[in-house]
Amino acid sequence: MNQNGTPVQPSLVVVGVDGSAGAGHALRWAAAEARLRKVRLRVVHAWTIGFTGIPGGGYGYMGDSRSLSGEGISELRRAAEELLDRAITEIATEARGIEIERQVIEGGAAEVLVGAATEGDLLVVGSRGHGGLAGLLLGSISQQCAHHASCPVVIVRAPRTSASGSMSTGVAPLQRERREVRSR
């Protein structure tokens, strides 16, 4: 909702992908939401060069950035672009007819995602489910996005399998008649 209390229709659905299963679920949810709202889908992958002694978390090179040549950095960027392409290819059927923007941006995941979504957008992120001490120590991209984004944020949890074998994400695409997610 805007300052006047009027529901705001996002102009764009932005989703972050990192190759994880949780990000794949978020991408599928975001594609369904973009289709429902009849808006573009921006798929973003953030990558960074890790520093010695600090885990890169699958996002980058584990060494001193000064030792990387321009070719090494180009390889990292190319790998990031390939990851993004694979993620989009995996949802090709679900995304048919949706206009998709692709962005590969160097930087920290939360900062890049918050920067990729503007006030009039909807930001969708996956959750790896780290809770308690692990979540506190590792930090949470989804938590950082929810705290710092200037737009509504949807955090999609990985599906849970019930005793009957059916799966549920606990999140369904927003219906037009449902109340909009509260904006910051």
Residue pairs with C-beta under 8 A, 6 or more apart in sequence:
1 7
1 8
1 180
1 182
1 183
2 8
2 183
7 179
7 180
8 120
8 180
8 183
9 37
9 39
10 37
10 39
10 120
10 121
10 122
10 151
10 152
11 39
11 40
11 120
11 121
12 39
12 40
12 41
12 42
12 101
12 117
12 118
12 120
12 121
12 122
13 30
13 33
13 34
13 37
13 39
13 40
13 41
13 42
13 121
13 122
13 124
14 30
14 42
14 44
14 113
14 116
14 117
14 121
14 122
14 123
14 124
15 23
15 26
15 27
15 29
15 30
15 41
15 42
15 43
15 44
15 123
15 124
15 125
16 23
16 26
16 44
16 45
16 46
16 109
16 112
16 113
16 116
16 123
16 124
16 125
16 126
16 141
16 145
17 23
17 24
17 26
17 27
17 43
17 44
17 45
17 83
17 84
17 87
18 45
18 46
18 58
18 59
18 83
18 109
18 126
19 58
19 83
19 86
19 87
20 126
20 128
21 158
22 126
22 127
22 128
22 129
22 156
22 157
22 158
23 87
23 125
23 126
24 87
24 90
24 91
24 126
25 126
25 156
25 157
25 158
25 159
25 169
26 124
26 125
26 126
26 156
27 43
27 87
27 88
27 90
27 91
27 124
27 126
28 91
28 94
29 124
29 154
29 156
29 169
29 171
29 173
30 41
30 43
30 124
30 154
30 156
31 41
31 91
31 94
31 95
31 98
32 94
32 173
33 122
33 124
33 154
33 173
33 174
34 40
34 41
34 98
35 97
35 98
36 173
36 174
36 175
36 176
37 122
40 98
40 99
40 100
40 101
41 95
41 98
41 99
41 100
41 101
42 100
42 101
42 103
42 116
42 117
42 121
43 84
43 87
43 88
43 100
43 101
43 102
43 103
44 103
44 104
44 105
44 112
44 113
44 116
45 80
45 81
45 83
45 84
45 87
45 103
45 104
45 105
46 59
46 105
46 106
46 107
46 108
46 109
46 111
46 112
46 113
47 59
47 60
47 76
47 77
47 79
47 80
47 104
47 105
47 106
48 56
48 59
48 60
48 106
48 107
48 108
49 56
49 60
49 61
49 65
49 68
49 73
49 76
49 106
50 56
50 57
50 59
50 60
50 61
50 62
50 63
51 64
51 65
52 62
52 63
52 64
55 62
56 62
59 109
60 76
61 68
61 72
61 76
68 76
77 104
77 106
80 104
81 104
84 102
84 103
84 104
85 102
88 95
88 100
88 102
103 116
105 112
105 115
105 116
107 115
109 141
110 141
110 144
110 145
110 148
113 123
113 125
113 141
113 145
113 149
114 123
114 144
114 145
114 148
114 149
114 150
116 123
117 123
117 149
117 150
117 151
118 150
118 151
119 150
119 151
119 183
120 151
121 151
122 151
122 152
122 153
122 154
122 181
123 145
123 149
123 151
123 152
123 153
123 154
124 153
124 154
124 156
125 141
125 142
125 145
125 153
125 154
125 155
125 156
126 142
126 155
126 156
126 157
126 158
127 140
127 142
127 155
127 156
127 157
127 158
128 158
129 157
129 158
130 138
130 140
135 143
142 153
142 155
145 153
145 155
146 153
146 155
149 184
150 184
151 183
151 184
152 180
152 181
152 182
152 183
153 181
154 171
154 181
156 169
156 171
157 169
157 170
157 171
158 169
159 167
159 168
159 169
160 167
160 168
160 169
160 170
161 167
162 168
174 180
174 181
